[in-house]
Amino acid sequence: MYPPKVSSFPPPLVMLETPQVLTGLATTDYVTSFTMWGEAATDHNWRANAFVPDPNAFYSPYIHQPNSVPYGFAPVQPPFTQSNAFSLPTAYPVQANGTMPSTMTQVNPPFKRPIQSQQQEASEKQDRSRLSTNRFFHLHQQPLPTQRKSYKSENRCLLPNPLVLYPSEPKEGVISDAVVSVRLVSDAGLDLPEVAQQCLVSTDGTELQDRPIREKTKFRLKITETSEGEAWRLLFHVEFKLQDKGSTTQECVEDIVTDRFIVKSKRRNRNKEEQ
């Protein structure tokens, strides 16, 4: 049966000392005050997911509005806690610390590489383009991307063998007194340590430094150590004189950088084949 109606007016102010959950408002664990007509307000059926008023009793829950607090009612400032998270809409998630997020959604910023790495990559590209001029001298063929280490008991050269460097016919003038030096550089075109430079050997006994350039200069080179997975390049440093049509001689320098390659050992290749 429904509780009897209360005809007294105005209704008395009822203060709840025990926590009550108003799921119809989706607000808080604690309600400090509300007005009621009838005794059904004390019924625990208030804990239902939806507020369905009693036909014989009318409930008027108190909702606090800013700057409009009626006389005799304390403001209700509901803290959002994890206990009433079930009654909140899914668009407003409750965080683990019991606070509401400041924004509805959070968009992760796009990934950006550090400025230092971008500047370093740009400088490496600039150095590589500066080295690979190929204006006055050219390499007939590039070395293969995978080379094999040459052991002491063998004379295994870099492929293709030989590497041929020849001068072009520039429009600026005539090339003369050209000498070339070859050395190992990193993938970025930087000089390798002296220990790594010593593993580059000429098999025909010719010098690797200040070698005169003829019509075609052939290099038979071998490397006695592996590159340990890193990419290497060969750099041909050419110093020459350029005489223009006005009989003016200029001293010029040009660097020719080969394609990258790695140097492996014979033993590693055998192990891979056995596996």
KOLVO-813208 format. One line per field, with one value per residue: y, x, z of N, C-alpha, C in turn; chain; residue in one letter. Coordinates in steps of 0.001 Angstrom, whole numbers, plus 500000, padded with zeros to 6 digits. Atoms other than C-alpha are relative to their C-alpha. Layout:
# residues N
n_c2 <- (Y|...)
n_c1 <- (X|...)
n_c3 <- (Z|...)
ca_c2 <- (Y|...)
ca_c1 <- (X|...)
ca_c3 <- (Z|...)
c_c2 <- (Y|...)
c_c1 <- (X|...)
c_c3 <- (Z|...)
cadena <- (A|...)
residuo <- (A|...)
//
This chain:
# residues 275
n_c2 <- (498820|498760|499289|498968|498664|499015|498810|498791|499130|500498|501260|499832|500255|501274|500131|501402|500211|501129|499729|500427|499897|499547|500363|499224|498760|500344|498940|500198|500956|499341|498951|499317|499614|499969|499864|501177|500090|501409|500737|500974|499603|500807|501351|500294|500145|498867|500431|500528|499308|498892|499422|500159|499454|500692|499255|499395|499111|499188|499696|498822|499957|498660|499853|498710|499152|498908|498675|500058|500955|499638|499859|501196|501180|499936|500352|501355|500035|501444|500487|501144|501074|501241|500800|499732|499944|500769|499188|498905|500354|500490|498911|499291|501041|499611|500476|500834|499169|499436|498681|500011|499470|498614|499974|501174|500917|499589|500373|500042|499182|500799|500239|499179|500352|498892|499037|500301|501058|499442|499191|500882|500651|499007|499729|501159|499945|498919|500467|501033|499357|499235|500920|500689|499017|500729|499021|500106|501394|500949|501399|500775|500860|499906|501288|500765|499654|500952|500402|500987|499717|500718|500545|499873|501030|499796|498668|499753|498561|499472|500191|500552|499848|498850|498779|499136|498565|499338|498583|499597|498911|498839|498860|498866|499947|501240|500514|500398|500211|500529|501084|500491|500772|500739|500380|500471|499050|500560|499817|498562|499328|499569|500845|501049|499940|500441|501467|500499|499623|500914|501253|499796|500304|500146|501314|499928|499278|498564|499162|499508|498561|499173|500826|499252|500461|500053|500021|500869|500406|501209|500278|501361|499775|501018|499583|501127|500088|499832|498710|500257|499624|498600|499723|499197|499481|499589|498599|499673|498573|499641|498638|499832|498641|499775|498869|499575|499560|498785|500385|499799|501292|500029|501232|500465|501220|500676|501263|500937|500962|501151|500474|500679|501456|500605|501015|501158|501021|501268|500904|499662|500480|501447|500306|499747|501054|501225|499888)
n_c1 <- (500829|499272|500037|501067|499623|499778|500725|499425|499270|498907|499426|498829|498667|499491|498549|499594|498715|499341|499794|501030|499574|501061|499539|500717|499250|498624|499180|499045|500313|500596|500979|500154|501380|500964|501377|500804|501412|500260|498999|499343|498619|499085|499966|498745|500214|499353|498734|500219|499225|500784|500894|501421|500694|501165|501212|500619|499042|499249|498670|499385|498585|499408|498868|499365|499696|499117|500559|501439|500184|501176|499758|500214|499430|498546|499578|499507|498870|499721|498700|500114|499177|500067|501146|501168|499602|500941|501143|499587|499970|498703|499237|499297|499387|499441|498644|499753|499852|501283|500212|500481|499010|500231|500478|500770|499109|498601|499379|498552|499343|499251|498606|499019|498646|499273|499411|498585|499848|500330|498871|498889|500283|499851|498576|499413|500369|499245|498628|499963|500144|498776|498935|500310|500153|499918|500041|498798|499543|501101|499676|500630|500998|500071|499768|501193|500456|499474|498628|499476|498696|498866|499129|498563|499573|500628|499870|501357|500185|501359|500648|499209|498543|499642|500807|499354|500293|499529|500395|500945|499532|500815|500039|499286|498595|499239|499526|498593|499324|500996|499609|501170|499812|501221|500112|501310|500834|501260|501147|500264|498878|499022|498804|499941|498765|498770|499944|500798|499350|498889|500479|500123|498681|499916|499414|498975|498840|500041|500290|501360|499944|499348|499702|500281|501144|499788|501269|500812|499255|500615|499740|500255|500005|500588|500232|499599|500870|501423|500576|500826|501383|500136|499792|498815|499856|498657|499913|498854|499695|499203|499459|499576|499946|500932|499579|501113|499633|499197|498687|499963|499952|500590|499830|501343|500128|501285|500149|500953|500407|500683|501190|499712|499836|499601|498960|500267|498956|500348|500525|501405|500785|500099|500951|501349|500347|500227|501274)
n_c3 <- (500000|500021|498716|499970|500408|498937|500428|499401|500922|500843|499523|499122|500557|499497|500129|499981|499348|500663|501434|500933|501390|500895|501336|501000|500207|500364|499408|498918|498949|498853|500260|498712|499725|501085|499516|500297|499631|499774|499259|500863|500276|499199|500524|500692|501433|500678|500576|501346|501022|500541|498989|500332|498830|499459|500405|498824|499320|500962|499505|500617|499577|500047|500922|499746|501138|499577|499688|499744|498910|499203|498566|499213|500632|500146|501367|500226|500927|499969|500492|500881|499461|500750|499585|500832|501404|500813|500378|500867|501426|500454|500609|498939|499171|498713|499878|498833|498810|499617|500594|501374|500937|500398|501381|500380|500682|500035|501263|499869|501025|500967|499640|500697|499633|499363|500932|500148|500987|501306|500436|500299|501273|501063|500192|500660|501414|500616|500162|501021|501299|500258|500365|501246|501077|501276|501084|500838|499999|499858|499748|501064|499372|498546|499321|499653|498647|499013|500281|499063|499407|500569|498958|500282|500944|501302|500599|500492|500225|500043|501297|501113|499973|499159|500018|500986|499906|501215|500065|501032|500859|499599|500896|499404|500380|500121|498711|500010|498710|499065|499097|499283|498772|499684|498587|499566|499258|499512|500893|500092|500642|499006|499955|498995|499203|500666|499948|501117|501257|500278|500595|501446|500565|501451|500282|501046|499497|500270|498844|499846|499787|501030|501158|501233|500785|501441|500721|499158|498813|499472|498587|499519|498558|499120|498614|499158|498825|500278|499597|498808|500260|500397|501422|500324|501357|500427|500407|500862|499883|501179|500103|501388|500534|501098|500836|500841|501342|499897|499474|498549|499320|498662|499236|499634|499194|500154|499276|500587|498977|500577|499298|498735|500015|498736|500156|499154|499946|500627|498978|499755|501133|499871|498930|500496|500939|499248|499312)
ca_c2 <- (500000|503523|505635|508074|511553|514385|517367|519699|522623|523921|520601|520148|520156|516667|516214|512826|511706|508544|508602|508394|507885|509848|507999|510004|513085|511270|513553|512312|509901|512491|514653|517275|518363|518002|518713|516029|515564|512223|509634|507595|509557|507369|504259|502588|502159|505509|503547|502481|503407|505704|508057|506978|509135|507614|508454|509199|511214|513961|514404|517643|516994|520098|521113|523852|526641|529254|532573|531312|529546|529530|530487|527542|525213|524453|524402|520967|520638|516972|515452|513002|509790|506311|504947|506662|506190|503692|506438|508863|508972|507230|510498|511785|509145|509265|508986|506679|509554|510502|513628|514496|514990|518564|517718|515327|513737|513853|513800|512682|515145|513885|512367|514688|513756|515754|518894|517751|514545|516499|518959|516124|514312|517520|518155|514578|514966|518241|516675|513734|515974|518091|515026|513359|516038|513778|516781|516301|512620|509566|506006|503485|501053|501204|498541|495776|496300|493176|492551|489853|490242|489237|486915|486855|483688|485099|488096|488806|492220|494387|493725|494772|494411|496732|499976|502392|506171|508284|512033|513663|516345|519484|522521|524765|523776|521097|518904|518391|517253|515203|513014|510876|509434|506791|506092|504581|506740|506087|506020|509761|510505|510989|509669|506359|505930|505232|501599|501062|502899|500406|497529|499068|497671|497858|494404|495569|497504|500950|503804|504841|508415|510993|508562|510159|509912|508803|508341|505468|504815|501311|500385|496800|497074|494644|495051|492835|493438|493307|496401|494798|495456|499132|500576|501947|503908|504646|508254|509253|512631|514232|517312|518708|521794|523219|525429|527436|528854|532072|530183|530743|527809|527032|524482|522405|519623|517047|514150|511118|508947|505437|503721|502123|498547|496204|493806|490324|487391|483996|482190|484030|483179|479498|479486|480982|478355|475530|476852)
ca_c1 <- (500000|501062|501937|499242|499302|500544|498237|500380|501808|504447|506296|508890|512594|514006|517753|519189|521955|522695|524108|521519|522075|519973|520611|517955|520162|523474|525180|526718|526879|525682|522564|522392|518794|515710|512014|509416|505685|504895|506853|507913|511169|512678|512036|515196|513540|515122|518221|516651|518474|515656|513596|509936|507773|505165|501684|500564|503625|505453|509201|510977|514769|516746|519146|521616|521806|524570|523591|520059|520007|516532|516337|516735|518470|522169|523967|524687|528144|528358|531831|532211|533508|534099|531107|528553|530426|527780|525187|527260|526938|529717|530724|531918|534310|535450|539181|540737|541481|537782|538089|536495|538722|539164|538397|536009|538605|542363|544126|547721|550022|551673|555106|557937|561551|563944|565259|568814|568357|566707|569595|572113|570394|570279|573984|574835|572894|574660|578074|577218|576083|579192|581403|579616|580255|581351|581911|585458|586054|583820|583897|583196|581325|580161|581266|578805|576628|578046|581790|583855|586780|590173|592196|595966|596220|594208|594163|590430|589688|586630|584161|584087|587804|589372|587624|588316|588480|588684|588569|585800|586125|584876|583838|585662|589109|591787|592671|596326|598600|595880|596653|594191|594045|591532|590321|587399|584559|581322|577877|577592|580906|582906|586446|586832|589417|593015|592678|589941|591938|594773|592549|592280|595161|596156|596872|599061|601494|600418|600103|596753|597903|598753|598600|598883|595790|596199|593551|592172|593338|592663|592390|592695|591733|591019|589771|591240|588552|584774|582628|580702|577354|578022|577936|581173|582071|585210|586212|588494|590061|591402|593627|594223|594814|592271|593450|590697|590642|592209|595325|594411|595296|593281|594016|590894|589785|587049|585814|584089|582160|581035|577801|577556|578652|579194|582096|581353|583536|583611|582870|579611|578447|579218|577274|574241|574391|574621|571608)
ca_c3 <- (500000|499389|502373|503527|502129|504251|504086|506135|504201|504022|504234|506951|506118|506441|507023|506172|508503|506543|503016|500284|496558|494091|490874|489083|489591|489045|491530|494779|497676|500129|499961|502656|502195|500035|500359|500399|500439|501997|503898|500921|500707|503397|501376|500060|496688|495931|495031|491747|488530|487429|489554|489440|491733|493944|492621|496197|497118|495322|495707|495043|495260|495959|493150|493870|491306|491442|493019|493761|497139|498764|502395|504757|502303|502394|499012|497647|496041|495122|494979|492110|493609|492330|494296|492071|488831|487728|487537|485470|481703|479803|478133|481509|482874|486468|487048|489637|492001|492112|489974|486691|483643|482510|478882|477230|474976|474810|471481|471528|469766|466577|467020|466135|466000|468141|466507|467128|465116|462274|462174|462290|459426|457388|457986|456984|453741|453080|453697|451466|448615|449052|448801|445887|443293|440404|438219|436977|437858|437771|439028|436304|438590|442179|444694|445482|448577|450301|450388|452051|454381|452992|455251|455494|453441|450541|448265|447955|446450|446650|443863|441125|440703|439761|440652|437814|438221|435109|434410|432443|429798|431517|429547|431991|430746|430797|433820|434660|437519|439204|442203|444157|447670|448780|452308|454193|455476|457310|455748|456478|454747|457961|458352|460177|462965|462019|463116|460540|457870|458219|457073|453577|451523|447862|446425|443530|445720|444563|446998|448376|448937|446241|443371|439910|437746|434183|431547|433627|437151|438450|442119|443383|447025|449828|453391|456119|458766|458900|459226|462153|460538|459815|456317|454876|451792|449802|449361|446488|447223|444041|443854|440375|438314|435908|433056|431388|427882|429075|430214|433858|436097|439196|441905|442542|444835|444291|446418|444922|447378|446481|447391|450820|451461|454395|454902|456259|457201|455565|458838|459431|455950|456592|459850|458123|455379|457954|459851)
c_c2 <- (501240|500684|501082|501346|500899|501294|501271|500770|501272|498743|500269|499688|498746|499943|498525|499891|498853|500306|499444|500256|500404|499710|500764|501305|499736|501008|499467|498885|500640|501097|500656|500376|499887|500135|498799|500254|498514|499335|499001|500368|499189|498580|499780|499708|501187|499583|499377|500827|501189|500479|499898|500487|499153|500769|500670|500935|500714|500400|501214|500078|501402|499987|501385|500714|501138|501292|499972|498932|500411|500032|498680|498747|500190|499619|498584|500076|498564|499688|498774|498937|498737|499190|500254|500096|499258|500851|501157|499566|499597|501090|500783|498979|500583|499395|499229|500810|500691|501353|499839|500531|501395|500111|498715|498939|500588|499455|500050|500842|499127|499893|500858|499589|501181|500898|499673|498915|500508|500843|499126|499298|500972|500292|498830|499987|501081|499586|498976|500603|500806|499071|499381|501006|499337|500942|499833|498575|499095|498617|499153|499105|500171|498637|499317|500291|499071|499536|498978|500384|499134|499546|500090|499012|500182|501448|500372|501508|500373|499851|501212|500332|500076|501078|501030|501428|500681|501444|500224|501095|501242|501116|501169|500084|498615|499619|499563|499814|499500|498851|499637|499226|499348|499604|499556|501090|499280|500225|501472|500763|500497|499016|498968|500134|499416|498479|499393|500342|499023|498687|500129|499900|499897|498703|500047|500831|501489|500769|500421|501507|500659|499160|500774|499366|500082|500061|499131|499519|498844|499776|498558|500022|498800|500567|498781|499854|500174|501381|499877|500525|501442|500154|500916|500495|500232|501442|500200|501516|500373|501463|500167|501480|500080|501263|500354|500495|501264|499764|500315|498642|500135|498652|499590|498694|499424|498673|499163|498921|498880|499720|499236|498500|499542|498884|498892|499043|498714|499055|500276|499502|498484|499605|500198|498900|498690|500028|499849)
c_c1 <- (500872|499897|498930|500544|500149|499389|500579|500784|500358|500621|501190|501286|500567|501487|500359|501369|500761|500148|498869|500493|498816|500441|499272|500685|501415|500965|500996|499568|499179|499044|499698|498570|499161|498616|499199|498552|499693|501176|500744|501440|500993|500101|501302|499805|500530|501281|499827|500770|499261|499030|498564|499211|498811|498743|499296|500949|500804|501332|500522|501450|500553|501217|500562|500284|500877|499212|498483|499728|498779|500336|499676|500562|501505|500380|500531|501100|500484|501415|499798|500967|499783|498752|498775|500359|499019|498855|500356|499947|501402|500843|500785|500652|500554|501378|500168|500131|498705|499718|499520|501078|499636|499452|499255|500884|501392|500629|501503|500641|500775|501453|500917|501390|500692|500657|501460|500219|499677|501155|501190|499794|500160|501466|500687|499662|500793|501448|500093|499875|501243|501120|499759|499753|500004|499909|501170|500519|498812|500561|499223|498880|500064|500299|498683|499575|500506|501373|500443|501389|501078|500921|501465|500459|499403|500152|498657|499768|498522|499452|499141|501489|500524|498904|500737|499508|500561|499519|498994|500630|499177|500073|500812|501454|500610|500531|501449|500482|499030|500591|498782|500446|498666|500034|498568|499288|498729|498891|499672|501135|501055|501160|499893|501289|501189|500120|499211|500640|501113|499547|499760|501383|499872|500732|501103|501198|499995|499603|498532|499948|500759|500448|499655|498849|500351|498643|498982|500875|499256|500434|499591|500169|499398|499887|500205|499166|498547|499530|499071|498575|499794|500286|501203|499887|501478|499947|501284|500177|500987|500402|500577|500048|499086|500425|498861|500507|500837|501370|500149|499889|499451|500276|498643|500087|498614|500034|498926|499729|499213|498690|500409|500163|500379|500988|499719|501180|499492|499349|498527|499124|499824|498980|498567|499563|499697|498663|498839)
c_c3 <- (500000|501348|499960|499601|501213|499533|500562|498963|500736|500559|500907|499254|500634|499716|500111|500636|499368|498523|499167|498584|499158|498584|498935|499712|499541|500578|500995|500921|501114|499527|501329|500290|498742|500623|499571|500405|500129|500675|499129|499708|500783|499500|499233|498529|499215|499305|498617|498983|499419|501071|499502|501199|500386|499575|501173|500748|498941|500628|499253|500457|499821|499087|500184|498686|500479|500185|500208|501054|500799|501482|500705|499390|499848|498578|499936|498960|499946|499528|499135|500485|499204|500341|499143|498535|499117|499500|499095|498549|499586|499378|501031|500920|501285|500117|501296|501274|500405|499421|498580|499075|499544|498598|499704|499380|499995|498742|500176|498909|499032|500400|499138|500457|500651|498970|499751|498952|498598|499469|499634|498664|498837|499721|499310|498515|499276|499777|498877|498605|499650|499546|498627|498878|498628|498806|499043|499915|500303|500291|499001|500546|501514|500633|500359|501440|501092|499543|501049|500464|499345|501133|499567|498937|498607|499559|499354|499917|500099|498587|499660|500128|498564|499991|499155|500180|498764|499985|498884|499139|500306|498973|500537|499571|499929|501376|499850|501435|501071|500801|500850|501232|500341|501475|500281|500787|500441|498979|499807|499331|500953|500052|501118|500809|499245|500000|498843|498662|499627|499376|498503|499378|498487|499681|498953|500422|499720|501261|500010|500177|498846|498799|498740|499215|498522|499303|500727|501148|500656|501447|500286|501516|500723|501415|500886|501269|499565|500469|501202|499829|499576|498508|499825|498567|499712|499542|499205|500017|498890|500099|498597|499659|498785|499268|499050|498653|500021|500582|501483|500679|501422|500648|500579|500788|499757|500742|499332|501040|499337|500735|501260|499788|501402|499707|501007|499970|499364|500999|500268|498871|500056|501061|499534|499038|500723|500710|499015)
cadena <- (A|A|A|A|A|A|A|A|A|A|A|A|A|A|A|A|A|A|A|A|A|A|A|A|A|A|A|A|A|A|A|A|A|A|A|A|A|A|A|A|A|A|A|A|A|A|A|A|A|A|A|A|A|A|A|A|A|A|A|A|A|A|A|A|A|A|A|A|A|A|A|A|A|A|A|A|A|A|A|A|A|A|A|A|A|A|A|A|A|A|A|A|A|A|A|A|A|A|A|A|A|A|A|A|A|A|A|A|A|A|A|A|A|A|A|A|A|A|A|A|A|A|A|A|A|A|A|A|A|A|A|A|A|A|A|A|A|A|A|A|A|A|A|A|A|A|A|A|A|A|A|A|A|A|A|A|A|A|A|A|A|A|A|A|A|A|A|A|A|A|A|A|A|A|A|A|A|A|A|A|A|A|A|A|A|A|A|A|A|A|A|A|A|A|A|A|A|A|A|A|A|A|A|A|A|A|A|A|A|A|A|A|A|A|A|A|A|A|A|A|A|A|A|A|A|A|A|A|A|A|A|A|A|A|A|A|A|A|A|A|A|A|A|A|A|A|A|A|A|A|A|A|A|A|A|A|A|A|A|A|A|A|A|A|A|A|A|A|A|A|A|A|A|A|A)
residuo <- (M|Y|P|P|K|V|S|S|F|P|P|P|L|V|M|L|E|T|P|Q|V|L|T|G|L|A|T|T|D|Y|V|T|S|F|T|M|W|G|E|A|A|T|D|H|N|W|R|A|N|A|F|V|P|D|P|N|A|F|Y|S|P|Y|I|H|Q|P|N|S|V|P|Y|G|F|A|P|V|Q|P|P|F|T|Q|S|N|A|F|S|L|P|T|A|Y|P|V|Q|A|N|G|T|M|P|S|T|M|T|Q|V|N|P|P|F|K|R|P|I|Q|S|Q|Q|Q|E|A|S|E|K|Q|D|R|S|R|L|S|T|N|R|F|F|H|L|H|Q|Q|P|L|P|T|Q|R|K|S|Y|K|S|E|N|R|C|L|L|P|N|P|L|V|L|Y|P|S|E|P|K|E|G|V|I|S|D|A|V|V|S|V|R|L|V|S|D|A|G|L|D|L|P|E|V|A|Q|Q|C|L|V|S|T|D|G|T|E|L|Q|D|R|P|I|R|E|K|T|K|F|R|L|K|I|T|E|T|S|E|G|E|A|W|R|L|L|F|H|V|E|F|K|L|Q|D|K|G|S|T|T|Q|E|C|V|E|D|I|V|T|D|R|F|I|V|K|S|K|R|R|N|R|N|K|E|E|Q)
//
